[in-house]
Amino acid sequence: MADFHQNGNIATLHNLRTRDLDDLTYELSAFAETRKITLILPSLYSELEGEALPHILDELAQVPYLHRIVIGLDQADEAQFRHAQRFFSRLPQTHMVIWNDSPRMQALVQRLERLGLAPQEPGKGRNVWTCIGYLIACADSAVMALHDCDILTYDREMLARLIYPVANPGFPYQMAKGYYPRIGDGKLNGRVTRLLVSPLLIALKRVVGDRDYLDYLRSFRYPLSGEFAMRTPTLPDLRIPSDWGLEIGVLSEAWRNLAPQSVCQVEISDAYDHKHQELSPEDASRGLSRMSTDICKAIFRKLAADGTVFTPNVFRTLKATYYRCALDLLESFYADARMNGLAVDRHKEEKSIELFAENIIRAGQVFLDNPHESPFIPTWNRVHSADPEFLADMRRAAAADLEEYAAG
Ligand SMILES: O=C(O)[C@H](O)COP(=O)(O)O
């Protein structure tokens, strides 16, 4: 049974298991009559062949309150795009599959390149950014929700709970961030959240001192969850990182753009499992190693923008402090897991901590070498002011792709 603890920084909306899904769905459907809700699904083509997405579609097919579903399809060729259209056609809601690699979409990226506004690299950040652009171009939704396509434990209650705080017109929330425990196969997962982000935030507080931004980030029970919902007026001014700092980046943007009273976190599942990436200790450009470096960079950059001075010595101290904090937290995770009959491989976890400690230094070095480097894709407001026709052309391009490469 959940608790009802509030941390005092941002509101936490728990699942007290006192309300059934039908009742929640009924109320969401009433909200949706006056505030249209769009769901964004950033998807890799390979996820269509995985076990999670077919089940996600089965669940979504039963959701009555969604106005539109926008699927951003990455890493697909023409035949795969046609297949994707067939795959998603069982959704009863209006939906759009955006083929990000289509010749038309690529021509649009080149158009942005000429303006110096193109995303620096492909990936989930660019995919999400494109889908948000499409949503802005449609100009008919009041609420947007987004979740990953690799959730093995998906059910439609997760979506209902994610959307509710921003769809309820009586609530002050502009953004809701999902949280849950990541558990699967009898193990405690969420390696980067538990072993990097949580101890790093504690260590930063010790090394650089109290910062509102650190307190804010520490308030989130699962800062790396890929699930969030927002009221759409905030979207045109949202800067999305194109690297793996996407989740932290979106939280940082909410901190910059919104009052703390308008941000909340919401419990959406009691056991979440997804596809696990490899740690990749040998190759820092892949897997959780790359993810951990990008996350550190995102946090360092944000603190620097808030007036924190970083030097090589600060990063060396931070590494040592982090290492101690991470080992201490590991004790807590171990005890918690053990008491709940879950496995924690302490050797593997300590190896991960060692890798993350190295990556703190690596990220620090990248930051010191190039403090102005920014992974952020320009906001849609900026693109719109540089090229007022762009959004309408993008919407037309997505529709033309759909027509030209009909499922067949
Ligand atoms: O949330 C995280 O910490 C990362 O996405 C890794 O998650 P995993 O350990 O569950 O694969």
The ligand as an ORCA input file, in Angstrom:
! r2SCAN-3c Opt
* xyz 0 1
  O      15.891      4.296    -15.423
  C      17.070      3.956    -15.449
  O      17.796      4.003    -14.455
  C      17.656      3.508    -16.757
  O      16.720      3.716    -17.779
  C      18.092      2.061    -16.707
  O      17.019      1.289    -16.335
  P      17.134     -0.321    -16.121
  O      18.197     -0.604    -15.152
  O      15.748     -0.674    -15.613
  O      17.386     -0.926    -17.483
*
